[in-house]
Every structure is written in C-alpha cells, then in structure tokens.
Amino acid sequence: MNLLPLVDSSLDFDDPIFLYPDHRDAAATARSSSGFSDFVDKTVALLSTCPIKTLSVNGHCYENSRVDDWIRVSLQRSLSELHLRCPHRIDKDRVELLFRSKTLVKLTLSDGCVIEHLPDGHMDFTDKPFINEKINEDRFFPSLK
C-alpha cells in the first residue's frame, strides 16, 4: 500500500552534497547526485494521484532535464509554491508554464537559478524600479487575481 499520498504534499528536497561539499571527491559527488535525483524522480512518481502544494529543490548537481520534469509534473498537480535554490536555467517552455499557471502564487529563484527568456508582456525588474509597472493579471499568474 502506498502511504505517500496521505502525507503533506509539500516536497522539500535538499541534496546532502549541498550541505557537505568538502567531504566528497568529484566522482562521489556525481554518483550521489544521480542517486539523489533518482530518489526525487521516484518520490514524485509515487505521488501521482495527489496534489503537490510546495516543491523546494536545494542543491547544486542536478540535470536540467530532470529539474524541468519535476517542475512540469508539480505544476500539473496544482503547485502553489516553487522554490529553486540550485544553479538551473529555466527554459522558455517551462517559463510559459510558470507564468501562466492558475495555481502558482509564490516563486523563489536563488543560488544561480535563472530564467532564460521571459514571455512577451513581462515585467523587467532589472532595468528600472518596478513600482510604476502595470501587471497584466489576465496573462500572468491568474491565481493572484
């Protein structure tokens, strides 16, 4: 019997290599990182029937395609908060999913996580103060209306 759907649907994955990087050589780091990613893949798959409220990914050795899959699957399961604290490049397709999500209300990107391309009509917070920018609520983050 799969008991995972009965637990809180907040997933917080923190790669132990991220916490103790000095205790491993490069080969051990790569092996452990792959094993940790396998664990995350299996955990997300086991939660196939329940919503995922929060997804947090902390670490530094993840394949972009795997992180993209975790994001996509979580968004399909009513994700409301996404916290990426890892060096990851969010591609155009994933950005579209994030910005047009009807459930996502909180997005945290840090530790080298960047968005490669913002969708048309985006707000660019890097060039000028965003206080005077008007948000098009119909297009982006509809759940914040």
N, C-alpha and C positions, 0 to 999 in steps of 0.2 A: 504494500500500500504506500502510495506517495503522500507523505505528510507535508511536503513543502508548500502546497497551496494554502495550507491552514495558517502559515506564519505571516508576519507583517510583510507587506510587499515592497519594502524598502531594501534595495540591494546596495551594499557598500563594499566594494572590492578594493582591497588595499594590498598590493603586491608586497610581500615581506622584503623583497630585494630593495625596494624603495626605502624601507626603514633602515636597512643594514647593508649599504652598498660596499663597505670596506671589507666585509667578511667573505667575499666570493671572488673567484677569478672570472675572466670573461666567459670561458666555456661553461662554467657552472651557472653563471648568470643567465646565459642564453637557454640552457636546459630548464632551469627553474621557471623562467619567464614563460616558456612554451607550456610547461606543465600547469602553471597558474592560469594561462589563457584557456587551456583545455578545461580546467575546473569551472571557469566562468561560463564557457560555452555550454557545458553540461547543466550547470545550475539554471541558466536562462531557459534551456530546453525543458527542464523539469517543471518550470513554472508556466508551461504553455497554455494553461487554462485560466490563469488568474491575472488580474491587472498588476502592473508594476507602477507603484506610486513614485518612487525615487530610485534613480540609478546614479551611483557615485563610483568613479573609476580613478584610483590613485596609483601611480607607478611611473615607470619610465621605459619599459621594454615591451611594448605591445605592437603587433602588426596593425597597420591602419585598417586593413580589410576586416579584421576581427572586431575592432572597436566600432567601425561603421555598422557591422551586423548587430552588435549589442544595442546601438542607438536605434537602428531601424526596428528591431523586434520590440524594444521597450516602447517606442512611440506607437506601435501597433497595439500595445496593451495599455493605453491610456496614461502614459507617462506624464507626470505633472512637474517633476524636478529632475534636472540633469546637471551633474557636477563632474566635469572632466578636469582632473588635475594630473595631466600627463602630456608629454610632447606628442601632439596629434594634429594633423591637418584635416579639418572638416571640409570635404569636397562639396562642389556645387549641388549635387543631388541631395546630400544629407542636409545642407543648409536650407534648401527648399522645404524639406520635411520639417525641420525645426521651426522655421519662421511661419509656416502655415499650419502648424499643429493646433488642433482645437482644444488640447488638454494641457500643453506645456505652459507653465506660468513662471518658472524660475530656471535660468540657465547660468551656470558658472563655468568659466573657462580660465584656467591658470596653468602655471608651470610649463609654458611652451605650447599650449593648445591654442590654435589659431583657426580662423575661418578664412578659407582661400578666396571665396568670392561671395559677396553679399548680393541678394536678389535685387532686381530693379525696384526703385522706390524706397531703398533702405535709408536709414539714418547713419551718417558717418560721424562718429563721436570723436574721431582723431584730429580733424582739421579745425574745428571751432566748438565753442560751447554749444551743447545741445538743448539749452533751455528754450530757445526760440524755434526749435524744430517741431513740426506738427506730425504726430504719429497717425498713420492711416490704419486705424483699428480694424477696418474691414479686411485688410490684406495680411497684416502681421499679428500674430498672437491673438487670434479671435477669442480665446477664452478669457482675455483680460478686459473684455467689454463690460 
